[in-house]
């Protein structure tokens, strides 16, 4: 027997455990985990954390860090994302936060470090398509379960963590549900506009309408109303210019009249309650209503910003600074001002707020360099989502919204390259 032939199987066996093979398999596993985040983000925060940890571990096993850095370092969103995170690092060196509060805030901001990682993992078209399919599948499951809960087909149960305020939101509270559902409606509307196949176009249009109706008429989340109207208006204006402006105005008027004429509807009741609570708010006096609390938080937050306008109270400094301000006044010592701009400005000052806007402006402006029409519109829709939702909630410190922002930013911009903003592997969505 030829000794070389005799040794061949053992060599093959050894080669399967060689470092290059392990590295390739680890990277492939990380790419699959990144795609699966699209399915997990709307459904499970625990699974998000597991997949994120798995991605980091697999990339550490895979090695070749210089190649990975080289692949993404020129992407336009990397520098502003890292600079914004760097401001949180700088904020550790000053301020009023305890060590635990500072590290908790830094841990939430560390999601920004996933942007360059996910940009690398999403560089292949097939992975991006799988990621998008996972996210849209999760949105469809949210639509179906929410309507089944609303119709009473599925009774209230602990599986969906239902509370009196979140009776029809199966996986998250109504603020998160409304934001994700509104963005899902926007993406389905984009696919309906770009799709050439009639049957698929009709299906996407129906899913978009179902998601929008869920936000506006079933789930009682005011953040969802703001995001849905902002995304809907942008969709019409971006698609049809001046005709879109006219259409957006008409839609808002029709919705306003419909809500006014349906006093039993959820939007009418929520808006009427908001108006009543707003009228009852007295500046400087402790509040006891939802709107009153928010106005109280906003007013006090502006005072804190005036005290430390440039660099803020430091990373994690909101809780201590706010508690000191309201001490002895009978006001709620909140840990969340329900406004991302105020949260950032109080911790990191106007310098931090400028870095946040640098990131968002880069996402908006450089979206024009993306290779596909779907990706361009999705990227700008993401900016509209964050800008609008951040007016009434602290989006980036909320796990799901912040994690989704990071994931979707990387998904949209992974097809970009330094060569004139063109991708060598464009994601071929309909009419892209």
KOLTORTOR-519140 format. One record per residue: residue in one letter; x, y, z of N, C-alpha, C in turn. Coordinates in steps of 0.02 Angstrom, whole numbers, padded with zeros to 5 digits, always signed. Layout:
# residues N
AXYZXYZXYZ
...
# end
This chain:
# residues 432
X+00043-00060+00000+00000+00000+00000+00044+00062+00000
X+00025+00111-00039+00064+00173-00044+00056+00212+00021
X+00113+00228+00054+00108+00265+00118+00073+00331+00110
X+00083+00363+00053+00051+00428+00044-00025+00421+00042
X-00050+00368+00008-00122+00356+00005-00149+00337+00074
X-00108+00300+00111-00129+00280+00178-00138+00340+00225
X-00095+00389+00217-00097+00448+00261-00148+00500+00239
X-00176+00494+00178-00219+00547+00151-00280+00561+00193
X-00319+00510+00218-00378+00524+00259-00360+00562+00323
X-00305+00542+00354-00286+00576+00416-00268+00648+00403
X-00236+00661+00345-00221+00730+00329-00284+00771+00318
X-00333+00742+00284-00396+00777+00273-00431+00792+00339
X-00426+00742+00384-00457+00752+00449-00424+00809+00487
X-00358+00811+00484-00322+00864+00517-00337+00932+00487
X-00343+00933+00419-00355+00997+00385-00422+01026+00404
X-00471+00983+00422-00536+01009+00443-00531+01047+00509
X-00478+01034+00546-00469+01069+00610-00412+01120+00606
X-00392+01136+00545-00339+01186+00538-00367+01255+00553
X-00322+01302+00569-00345+01369+00587-00382+01404+00531
X-00359+01400+00468-00397+01432+00414-00469+01407+00409
X-00478+01341+00419-00545+01313+00415-00588+01337+00474
X-00559+01336+00533-00594+01360+00593-00613+01434+00585
X-00566+01473+00558-00578+01544+00548-00636+01556+00500
X-00635+01519+00444-00690+01527+00395-00757+01508+00425
X-00759+01452+00460-00822+01429+00490-00847+01477+00544
X-00800+01505+00583-00819+01552+00635-00849+01615+00604
X-00818+01639+00550-00845+01699+00517-00913+01685+00486
X-00920+01627+00456-00985+01609+00427-01039+01606+00481
X-01022+01577+00538-01070+01574+00594-01089+01643+00618
X-01039+01689+00621-01053+01757+00642-01099+01793+00593
X-01090+01779+00528-01134+01809+00478-01206+01785+00486
X-01215+01721+00499-01282+01694+00510-01313+01724+00572
X-01274+01731+00625-01300+01761+00687-01320+01833+00676
X-01281+01871+00636-01299+01940+00620-01365+01944+00582
X-01375+01897+00536-01438+01895+00498-01496+01877+00544
X-01486+01831+00590-01539+01809+00636-01560+01865+00683
X-01517+01914+00694-01537+01971+00735-01598+02006+00706
X-01606+02005+00640-01665+02035+00610-01729+02003+00635
X-01727+01938+00646-01785+01902+00672-01793+01913+00747
X-01738+01918+00784-01743+01920+00856-01758+01990+00884
X-01734+02043+00852-01742+02110+00880-01815+02128+00894
X-01862+02115+00848-01932+02131+00864-01965+02083+00914
X-01930+02028+00930-01963+01975+00969-01934+01965+01038
X-01867+01962+01044-01837+01940+01107-01773+01978+01123
X-01773+02015+01178-01713+02050+01199-01659+02000+01223
X-01681+01946+01254-01633+01896+01277-01596+01864+01219
X-01633+01848+01166-01601+01818+01107-01554+01868+01074
X-01572+01932+01075-01527+01984+01048-01459+01980+01082
X-01460+01978+01148-01398+01978+01186-01357+01915+01173
X-01392+01858+01168-01357+01795+01154-01323+01798+01085
X-01360+01821+01035-01332+01825+00967-01275+01875+00963
X-01281+01931+00998-01227+01982+00997-01165+01953+01029
X-01173+01919+01086-01115+01887+01118-01083+01834+01074
X-01126+01796+01040-01101+01744+00995-01062+01774+00937
X-01086+01829+00910-01051+01863+00855-00981+01884+00876
X-00977+01916+00933-00911+01940+00957-00865+01881+00969
X-00890+01827+01001-00848+01769+01015-00823+01737+00950
X-00867+01729+00901-00847+01697+00838-00797+01739+00800
X-00805+01805+00802-00756+01848+00767-00689+01846+00802
X-00688+01840+00868-00625+01833+00904-00590+01768+00885
X-00630+01716+00878-00601+01652+00856-00575+01657+00785
X-00612+01693+00743-00594+01697+00672-00530+01735+00659
X-00512+01783+00702-00450+01820+00693-00450+01864+00632
X-00391+01875+00602-00382+01918+00543-00411+01987+00554
X-00396+02016+00611-00427+02079+00630-00407+02137+00584
X-00346+02137+00560-00325+02190+00515-00366+02189+00451
X-00379+02130+00425-00420+02124+00364-00491+02149+00376
X-00518+02133+00435-00586+02155+00451-00589+02231+00458
X-00539+02260+00491-00538+02332+00499-00531+02366+00432
X-00486+02339+00390-00475+02368+00324-00538+02366+00281
X-00580+02316+00292-00640+02308+00250-00693+02360+00265
X-00692+02390+00326-00747+02436+00344-00723+02506+00363
X-00657+02516+00367-00633+02579+00396-00652+02640+00356
X-00663+02632+00290-00681+02690+00249-00756+02700+00242
X-00795+02656+00273-00867+02665+00270-00886+02730+00305
X-00928+02772+00275-00940+02839+00302-00973+02842+00371
X-01006+02789+00393-01040+02792+00457-00998+02767+00515
X-00939+02740+00500-00897+02712+00553-00869+02767+00598
X-00839+02818+00568-00807+02870+00608-00856+02907+00653
X-00914+02931+00628-00960+02965+00674-00987+02920+00729
X-00998+02855+00713-01022+02808+00764-00970+02799+00819
X-00907+02790+00800-00854+02781+00849-00841+02846+00888
X-00846+02903+00854-00836+02967+00888-00890+02978+00941
X-00952+02961+00924-01007+02968+00972-00995+02923+01032
X-00974+02861+01020-00958+02817+01076-00899+02844+01115
X-00850+02872+01080-00792+02901+01114-00811+02956+01163
X-00864+02992+01147-00887+03045+01193-00913+03014+01258
X-00943+02956+01254-00964+02921+01316-00903+02900+01356
X-00850+02879+01322-00789+02862+01358-00760+02923+01393
X-00759+02979+01357-00734+03041+01387-00777+03061+01447
X-00842+03050+01442-00887+03068+01496-00877+03030+01560
X-00837+02975+01557-00822+02938+01618-00774+02977+01663
X-00738+03025+01635-00686+03060+01672-00712+03119+01713
X-00776+03133+01708-00803+03189+01747-00876+03175+01762
X-00908+03218+01801-00980+03213+01812-00998+03188+01880
X-01064+03177+01889-01092+03163+01955-01114+03090+01962
X-01105+03049+01911-01130+02980+01913-01087+02937+01959
X-01119+02888+01990-01082+02837+02026-01048+02791+01974
X-01002+02751+01997-00968+02705+01952-01016+02658+01917
X-01065+02634+01954-01113+02587+01925-01157+02622+01873
X-01179+02682+01889-01222+02719+01841-01183+02735+01777
X-01120+02754+01785-01080+02771+01726-01069+02709+01683
X-01055+02652+01713-01042+02592+01674-01105+02566+01641
X-01163+02574+01674-01226+02553+01643-01240+02595+01581
X-01228+02660+01585-01239+02703+01528-01189+02687+01472
X-01127+02674+01490-01077+02656+01440-01094+02590+01406
X-01121+02543+01444-01140+02478+01416-01194+02486+01363
X-01241+02531+01375-01293+02543+01325-01264+02577+01263
X-01218+02624+01273-01187+02658+01217-01142+02611+01177
X-01118+02558+01209-01071+02512+01175-01103+02475+01116
X-01169+02477+01111-01201+02449+01052-01175+02482+00988
X-01153+02544+00993-01126+02579+00935-01065+02543+00906
X-01029+02506+00948-00970+02470+00925-00989+02413+00879
X-01052+02393+00880-01074+02339+00835-01082+02363+00763
X-01084+02429+00752-01093+02454+00683-01037+02430+00638
X-00973+02442+00654-00921+02417+00608-00919+02341+00604
X-00936+02306+00658-00937+02233+00657-00991+02208+00609
X-01051+02236+00615-01106+02214+00571-01095+02236+00499
X-01063+02293+00489-01046+02313+00420-01004+02260+00386
X-00956+02232+00423-00914+02180+00395-00954+02116+00381
X-00997+02097+00428-01034+02035+00421-01089+02038+00368
X-01114+02098+00353-01167+02107+00303-01140+02122+00233
X-01077+02111+00221-01049+02132+00156-01072+02089+00098
X-01100+02030+00112-01124+01987+00058-01199+01996+00048
X-01218+01997-00016-01288+02008-00033-01335+01956-00002
X-01315+01892-00004-01359+01840+00022-01374+01848+00096
X-01326+01869+00135-01336+01879+00206-01383+01938+00218
X-01376+01991+00178-01421+02049+00186-01492+02030+00168
X-01501+01991+00117-01569+01970+00098-01599+01927+00154
X-01559+01883+00182-01584+01841+00236-01601+01883+00297
X-01560+01932+00313-01572+01976+00370-01638+02014+00362
X-01649+02042+00302-01711+02079+00290-01771+02033+00294
X-01765+01973+00266-01820+01925+00268-01838+01908+00340
X-01787+01901+00383-01799+01885+00453-01836+01942+00488
X-01815+02003+00475-01848+02060+00507-01920+02066+00485
X-01932+02062+00420-02001+02068+00395-02045+02010+00419
X-02015+01951+00426-02053+01894+00453-02074+01908+00525
X-02029+01938+00564-02045+01955+00633-02101+02007+00635
X-02099+02056+00590-02152+02107+00588-02219+02075+00570
X-02219+02029+00523-02281+01994+00504-02309+01956+00564
X-02264+01924+00602-02288+01887+00662-02317+01935+00713
X-02287+01994+00720-02315+02045+00765-02384+02066+00742
X-02392+02077+00677-02457+02097+00649-02510+02044+00665
X-02494+01981+00648-02543+01927+00656-02563+01918+00730
X-02513+01914+00774-02529+01901+00844-02566+01960+00875
X-02546+02021+00856-02580+02080+00883-02653+02081+00864
X-02668+02066+00801-02738+02066+00780-02777+02008+00812
X-02744+01951+00821-02779+01895+00853-02793+01910+00927
X-02748+01946+00959-02762+01968+01028-02819+02018+01029
X-02819+02064+00982-02871+02115+00979-02940+02084+00966
X-02942+02033+00923-03005+02000+00906-03027+01950+00960
X-02984+01936+01008-03002+01889+01061-02990+01817+01042
X-02960+01804+00984-02946+01735+00963-02893+01705+01009
X-02843+01746+01026-02793+01726+01076-02810+01761+01142
X-02824+01723+01194-02840+01756+01259-02777+01784+01291
X-02785+01832+01336-02727+01858+01373-02689+01802+01407
X-02622+01802+01401-02582+01751+01433-02512+01778+01447
X-02478+01745+01493-02412+01768+01515-02359+01761+01461
X-02371+01720+01411-02322+01710+01358-02304+01775+01324
X-02353+01820+01317-02342+01883+01282-02335+01942+01330
X-02327+01929+01394-02313+01982+01444-02364+02038+01439
X-02427+02021+01434-02479+02071+01424-02494+02108+01489
X-02499+02175+01484-02522+02217+01539-02583+02255+01515
X-02614+02292+01559-02674+02330+01539-02658+02382+01486
X-02596+02409+01487-02577+02459+01438-02551+02428+01373
X-02530+02365+01375-02501+02332+01317-02541+02269+01299
X-02606+02276+01296-02649+02218+01286-02641+02186+01218
X-02620+02225+01168-02617+02198+01100-02546+02201+01071
X-02495+02205+01115-02426+02207+01093-02391+02144+01118
X-02380+02094+01076-02359+02028+01099-02289+02023+01127
X-02241+02062+01102-02171+02050+01121-02139+02108+01159
X-02162+02169+01149-02132+02227+01182-02188+02273+01206
X-02169+02323+01247-02219+02372+01269-02239+02416+01209
X-02291+02454+01218-02323+02488+01162-02278+02539+01127
X-02230+02569+01164-02186+02618+01133-02141+02584+01081
X-02110+02530+01102-02067+02492+01056-02107+02460+01000
X-02163+02430+01018-02206+02398+00968-02227+02448+00914
X-02249+02507+00936-02272+02557+00888-02217+02580+00841
X-02156+02590+00867-02100+02613+00826-02081+02560+00774
X-02074+02498+00797-02055+02444+00751-02110+02431+00700
X-02172+02432+00722-02228+02419+00676-02233+02474+00624
X-02223+02537+00644-02225+02592+00596-02170+02585+00545
X-02110+02566+00567-02055+02557+00519-02068+02497+00474
X-02098+02445+00502-02116+02388+00461-02166+02408+00407
X-02215+02450+00425-02263+02475+00375-02227+02513+00321
X-02178+02553+00340-02139+02592+00292-02101+02546+00244
X-02067+02494+00271-02029+02449+00228-02074+02410+00181
X-02132+02388+00205-02178+02353+00160-02204+02399+00106
X-02215+02463+00123-02236+02511+00073-02181+02522+00021
X-02118+02524+00042-02063+02530-00005-02060+02471-00052
X-02068+02410-00025-02066+02351-00067-02124+02350-00115
X-02182+02374-00093-02240+02377-00138-02227+02426-00196
X-02192+02481-00182-02178+02531-00233-02125+02507-00283
X-02077+02467-00259-02022+02445-00301-02034+02378-00335
X-02079+02339-00309-02091+02272-00334-02124+02272-00403
X-02101+02228-00448-02129+02223-00515-02185+02171-00519
X-02181+02120-00477-02231+02066-00479-02295+02089-00445
X-02350+02086-00480-02413+02114-00455-02436+02081-00390
X-02432+02014-00387-02456+01979-00327-02416+01999-00265
X-02350+02003-00273-02307+02021-00217-02319+02094-00198
X-02329+02137-00248-02342+02208-00234-02406+02216-00193
X-02458+02180-00213-02522+02185-00176-02514+02159-00105
X-02478+02103-00097-02468+02075-00030-02430+02124+00015
X-02377+02155-00012-02338+02203+00027-02381+02264+00045
X-02422+02287-00001-02466+02344+00012-02515+02328+00068
X-02544+02268+00066-02592+02248+00118-02558+02243+00187
X-02497+02215+00187-02461+02210+00251-02443+02280+00278
X-02426+02325+00233-02411+02394+00254-02473+02427+00285
X-02530+02419+00253-02592+02448+00279-02610+02417+00346
X-02603+02350+00351-02619+02316+00414-02574+02340+00470
X-02510+02349+00456-02463+02373+00508-02480+02444+00529
X-02495+02487+00480-02511+02557+00495-02575+02562+00535
X-02626+02523+00517-02689+02523+00554-02678+02498+00626
X-02633+02450+00633-02618+02425+00700-02590+02480+00745
X-02545+02521+00716-02515+02575+00755-02567+02629+00771
X-02607+02648+00722-02651+02706+00730-02716+02691+00767
X-02742+02629+00761-02809+02616+00786-02815+02560+00838
X-02761+02522+00848-02767+02466+00895-02721+02474+00955
X-02658+02489+00943-02610+02497+00998-02610+02570+01021
X-02618+02581+01086-02625+02649+01112-02557+02678+01130
X-02513+02686+01080-02447+02714+01093-02437+02779+01055
X-02429+02835+01091-02422+02899+01058-02356+02906+01020
X-02304+02870+01042-02242+02870+01004-02253+02839+00935
X-02292+02787+00933-02309+02755+00869-02345+02803+00823
X-02390+02844+00850-02425+02894+00808-02375+02942+00776
X-02329+02967+00817-02280+03016+00792-02237+02985+00738
X-02211+02924+00750-02167+02891+00702-02205+02875+00638
X-02266+02849+00645-02305+02830+00586-02320+02890+00542
X-02339+02946+00572-02354+03006+00533-02291+03033+00500
X-02234+03031+00536-02172+03056+00508-02149+03013+00449
X-02150+02947+00458-02129+02902+00404-02178+02904+00345
X-02243+02907+00361-02292+02912+00307-02284+02975+00266
X-02274+03031+00301-02263+03093+00265-02201+03092+00223
X-02146+03064+00251-02084+03060+00212-02092+03015+00151
X-02127+02959+00160-02138+02912+00104-02174+02947+00047
X-02225+02984+00062-02263+03019+00010-02222+03075-00023
X-02188+03114+00017-02149+03170-00009-02090+03145-00051
X-02054+03094-00026-01997+03068-00063-02017+03033-00128
X-02075+03002-00128-02096+02966-00187-02129+03009-00240
X-02164+03062-00219-02203+03101-00268-02192+03177-00263
X-02140+03198-00227-02121+03268-00223-02181+03313-00204
X-02196+03363-00246-02249+03411-00227-02316+03376-00223
X-02326+03326-00266-02389+03288-00261-02391+03249-00196
X-02332+03227-00174-02329+03192-00110-02345+03238-00052
X-02322+03302-00056-02339+03351-00004-02414+03360+00000
X-02446+03366-00058-02519+03374-00060-02553+03312-00032
X-02527+03253-00052-02557+03190-00028-02548+03183+00048
X-02488+03200+00073-02476+03195+00146-02522+03242+00184
X-02531+03302+00158-02576+03350+00191-02648+03324+00191
X-02668+03295+00134-02736+03268+00130-02746+03210+00178
X-02696+03166+00182-02701+03108+00226-02707+03130+00299
X-02666+03179+00318-02668+03204+00387-02737+03235+00403
X-02764+03272+00355-02830+03303+00366-02884+03250+00372
X-02881+03199+00328-02931+03145+00330-02927+03107+00396
X-02864+03091+00417-02856+03055+00480-02881+03098+00539
X-02866+03163+00536-02888+03207+00589-02963+03210+00595
X-02997+03215+00538-03070+03217+00538-03099+03150+00562
X-03068+03095+00538-03092+03029+00557-03086+03018+00633
X-03029+03038+00660-03019+03031+00732-03069+03074+00771
X-03081+03135+00747-03128+03180+00780-03199+03152+00779
X-03218+03119+00724-03286+03094+00716-03297+03026+00749
X-03243+02996+00775-03250+02930+00807-03227+02935+00880
X-03270+02962+00923-03251+02972+00993-03235+02908+01031
X-03259+02851+01006-03245+02788+01041-03180+02757+01019
X-03148+02786+00968-03086+02756+00942-03028+02769+00990
X-02978+02725+00987-02918+02732+01030-02883+02798+01017
X-02869+02818+00954-02835+02883+00944-02872+02942+00973
X-02939+02943+00964-02978+02999+00990-02971+03003+01066
X-02978+02946+01099-02973+02946+01172-02904+02966+01196
X-02852+02941+01162-02784+02957+01183-02769+03031+01172
X-02789+03058+01115-02776+03129+01100-02817+03174+01146
X-02879+03154+01160-02920+03194+01206-02889+03195+01276
X-02863+03138+01297-02830+03134+01362-02767+03178+01363
X-02730+03176+01308-02670+03218+01304-02687+03292+01310
X-02740+03313+01274-02760+03383+01277-02782+03403+01347
X-02819+03359+01381-02842+03374+01448-02783+03378+01497
X-02736+03331+01490-02678+03331+01535-02633+03391+01522
X-02626+03410+01459-02586+03469+01443-02616+03532+01473
X-02682+03538+01468-02716+03597+01496-02710+03600+01572
X-02704+03542+01604-02701+03540+01677-02631+03547+01705
X-02580+03548+01661-02511+03552+01686-02495+03623+01710
X-02462+03628+01767-02442+03692+01795-02366+03692+01804
X-02330+03733+01767-02257+03735+01772-02233+03747+01843
X-02185+03707+01864-02156+03715+01931-02193+03676+01985
X-02252+03648+01969-02290+03610+02017-02283+03535+02001
X-02280+03492+02053-02276+03419+02040-02334+03395+01997
X-02319+03351+01950-02371+03326+01904-02394+03257+01926
X-02452+03238+01900-02480+03172+01916-02510+03139+01855
X-02497+03166+01795-02524+03137+01734-02466+03121+01687
X-02479+03080+01636-02427+03059+01589-02397+03119+01552
X-02440+03161+01523-02416+03220+01488-02383+03268+01536
X-02413+03277+01595-02384+03321+01644-02314+03300+01665
X-02304+03235+01675-02238+03210+01693-02187+03227+01638
X-02206+03215+01575-02160+03229+01520-02142+03303+01516
X-02192+03345+01523-02177+03417+01521-02133+03438+01580
X-02145+03407+01636-02104+03420+01695-02032+03398+01682
X-02024+03338+01653-01957+03313+01637-01921+03359+01588
X-01957+03381+01537-01927+03424+01486-01904+03490+01516
X-01947+03520+01556-01931+03586+01585-01870+03581+01631
X-01869+03530+01674-01812+03522+01719-01748+03502+01682
X-01756+03464+01629-01698+03443+01590-01664+03503+01557
X-01703+03550+01533-01675+03610+01503-01635+03650+01555
X-01658+03649+01617-01620+03683+01671-01552+03649+01681
X-01552+03582+01679-01490+03546+01688-01441+03560+01631
X-01467+03564+01570-01424+03578+01513-01392+03647+01520
X-01431+03695+01545-01405+03762+01555-01349+03764+01607
X-01351+03717+01654-01299+03715+01706-01233+03688+01679
X-01237+03640+01632-01176+03609+01604-01184+03605+01528
X-01182+03661+01493-01201+03661+01422-01152+03627+01375
X-01088+03628+01389-01038+03605+01340-01027+03530+01344
X-01009+03505+01403-00992+03434+01410-01043+03395+01452
X-01092+03428+01481-01144+03393+01518-01121+03370+01587
X-01162+03326+01616-01150+03302+01684-01111+03237+01685
X-01087+03214+01627-01048+03153+01623-01089+03092+01606
X-01055+03040+01583-01088+02977+01565-01125+02948+01625
X-01189+02935+01615-01230+02909+01670-01251+02961+01720
X-01239+03024+01705-01251+03077+01754-01322+03102+01758
X-01366+03078+01715-01435+03105+01716-01469+03092+01783
X-01466+03030+01807-01503+03011+01867-01484+03055+01927
X-01419+03062+01940-01397+03101+01998-01411+03175+01990
X-01400+03202+01930-01411+03273+01918-01484+03290+01925
X-01527+03248+01898-01599+03262+01900-01626+03255+01971
X-01602+03204+02007-01625+03194+02076-01606+03253+02119
X-01546+03281+02109-01525+03339+02148-01568+03400+02132
X-01587+03407+02068-01626+03465+02048-01696+03465+02078
X-01728+03406+02082-01798+03403+02106-01803+03386+02180
X-01748+03377+02213-01750+03358+02284-01789+03409+02326
X-01836+03384+02364-01876+03426+02407-01932+03463+02373
X-01943+03451+02309-01996+03486+02272-02057+03443+02260
X-02055+03381+02281-02112+03336+02271-02120+03311+02201
X-02070+03321+02159-02073+03299+02089-02043+03228+02082
X-02063+03195+02028-02040+03127+02015-01965+03128+01997
X-01922+03092+02034-01851+03090+02018-01837+03039+01963
X-01858+03054+01904-01854+03006+01849-01782+02990+01830
X-01772+02933+01797-01706+02915+01770-01707+02919+01694
X-01763+02944+01667-01771+02946+01594-01814+03006+01575
X-01787+03054+01537-01827+03113+01520-01876+03101+01463
X-01877+03040+01435-01920+03024+01378-01907+03070+01319
X-01844+03084+01308-01823+03124+01250-01748+03112+01242
X-01729+03082+01185-01659+03063+01175-01613+03123+01171
X-01637+03177+01142-01595+03237+01135-01578+03266+01205
X-01628+03267+01249-01616+03291+01317-01569+03243+01355
X-01580+03178+01346-01538+03129+01380-01465+03137+01361
X-01452+03144+01296-01383+03152+01272-01354+03218+01295
X-01392+03272+01289-01367+03339+01306-01352+03345+01381
X-01392+03313+01423-01379+03316+01495-01316+03277+01513
X-01306+03220+01482-01247+03180+01498-01183+03206+01464
X-01188+03223+01399-01129+03239+01360-01128+03310+01334
X-01177+03350+01353-01178+03420+01333-01194+03429+01259
X-01187+03491+01237-01200+03506+01167-01148+03473+01122
X-01089+03458+01149-01038+03422+01110-01063+03352+01092
X-01092+03317+01140-01119+03250+01127-01178+03253+01080
X-01221+03304+01088-01278+03311+01044-01256+03324+00972
X-01202+03362+00964-01176+03375+00897-01150+03311+00864
X-01119+03267+00904-01095+03204+00877-01153+03158+00857
X-01207+03158+00896-01266+03119+00877-01293+03143+00811
X-01299+03209+00803-01326+03236+00740-01277+03224+00682
X-01212+03223+00696-01164+03207+00644-01177+03137+00617
X-01189+03090+00661-01204+03021+00640-01267+03019+00599
X-01320+03051+00622-01384+03049+00587-01380+03086+00520
X-01345+03142+00518-01338+03179+00455-01296+03138+00405
X-01245+03103+00429-01205+03061+00385-01248+03005+00356
X-01289+02974+00397-01334+02922+00372-01379+02949+00318
X-01404+03009+00328-01451+03039+00280-01415+03058+00215
X-01360+03094+00221-01326+03121+00161-01293+03066+00120
X-01258+03019+00154-01222+02968+00117-01267+02912+00094
X-01331+02913+00112-01378+02864+00085-01382+02870+00010
X-01370+02929-00017-01373+02938-00090-01318+02898-00125
X-01266+02876-00089-01212+02836-00118-01227+02761-00118
X-01281+02741-00086-01295+02670-00080-01318+02642-00147
X-01304+02578-00159-01315+02550-00226-01387+02536-00245
X-01432+02528-00197-01500+02509-00214-01551+02558-00189
X-01605+02566-00227-01658+02612-00207-01689+02593-00141
X-01697+02528-00129-01726+02507-00065-01682+02527-00007
X-01617+02515-00014-01571+02530+00040-01567+02605+00054
X-01568+02645+00000-01567+02718+00009-01627+02742+00048
X-01686+02718+00027-01747+02740+00060-01753+02712+00131
X-01729+02651+00142-01730+02622+00209-01685+02660+00256
X-01626+02681+00232-01579+02718+00274-01609+02785+00295
X-01638+02820+00248-01668+02885+00265-01731+02877+00307
X-01768+02823+00295-01825+02809+00339-01802+02795+00410
X-01745+02762+00418-01718+02750+00485-01702+02815+00521
X-01674+02863+00484-01660+02928+00513-01724+02963+00535
X-01775+02960+00492-01840+02989+00510-01868+02956+00572
X-01862+02890+00577-01885+02853+00636-01852+02879+00699
X-01785+02884+00698-01748+02904+00758-01763+02977+00775
X-01764+03021+00724-01777+03092+00737-01845+03103+00768
X-01896+03068+00743-01964+03078+00768-01974+03043+00835
X-01952+02981+00842-01962+02945+00904-01924+02977+00962
X-01866+03006+00946-01824+03036+00999-01855+03098+01029
X-01906+03126+00996-01941+03183+01025-01982+03164+01086
X-02004+03101+01089-02050+03080+01142-02025+03018+01180
X-01965+02994+01164-01937+02937+01201-01861+02938+01195
X-01829+02905+01241-01755+02901+01240-01735+02840+01200
X-01734+02847+01135-01729+02790+01089-01665+02750+01098
X-01609+02782+01103-01545+02747+01101-01527+02713+01167
X-01560+02732+01223-01547+02697+01285-01597+02640+01296
X-01651+02639+01257-01697+02583+01259-01666+02526+01217
X-01662+02467+01246-01624+02413+01214-01645+02400+01142
X-01709+02387+01132-01732+02365+01066-01723+02420+01014
X-01745+02482+01030-01740+02536+00982-01667+02552+00966
X-01624+02554+01018-01553+02567+01006-01519+02512+00967
X-01535+02450+00984-01506+02393+00949-01529+02391+00877
X-01592+02407+00866-01618+02407+00798-01586+02461+00756
X-01575+02520+00785-01541+02574+00750-01472+02552+00726
X-01434+02520+00770-01367+02496+00752-01371+02444+00697
X-01415+02395+00706-01422+02339+00658-01444+02364+00589
X-01494+02408+00588-01521+02432+00524-01472+02479+00490
X-01435+02519+00528-01384+02562+00498-01332+02520+00461
X-01309+02467+00493-01259+02424+00462-01288+02388+00402
X-01350+02365+00408-01383+02330+00351-01385+02376+00290
X-01405+02437+00299-01413+02483+00243-01346+02502+00212
X-01294+02512+00253-01231+02539+00228-01178+02486+00213
X-01194+02423+00224-01144+02370+00210-01128+02365+00136
X-01173+02387+00092-01160+02384+00021-01118+02441-00006
X-01099+02486+00038-01060+02545+00016-00986+02528+00014
X-00949+02560-00031-00876+02553-00031-00846+02621-00048
X-00781+02627-00036-00749+02692-00047-00744+02710-00121
X-00755+02661-00165-00748+02673-00236-00810+02709-00263
X-00814+02774-00250-00869+02813-00277-00936+02798-00246
X-00935+02766-00187-00998+02749-00154-01035+02693-00187
X-00999+02653-00228-01031+02598-00263-01012+02532-00230
X-01056+02483-00234-01043+02419-00203-01025+02368-00256
X-00978+02325-00239-00961+02270-00284-01011+02213-00277
X-01049+02214-00224-01101+02162-00213-01166+02196-00196
X-01199+02229-00242-01260+02264-00226-01315+02215-00206
X-01357+02239-00161-01414+02198-00139-01470+02208-00189
X-01487+02158-00227-01531+02166-00284-01605+02159-00264
X-01631+02211-00234-01702+02212-00219-01739+02235-00281
X-01804+02227-00283-01842+02247-00342-01829+02320-00360
X-01817+02331-00423-01807+02397-00451-01749+02435-00421
X-01702+02399-00389-01644+02432-00359-01595+02451-00414
# end
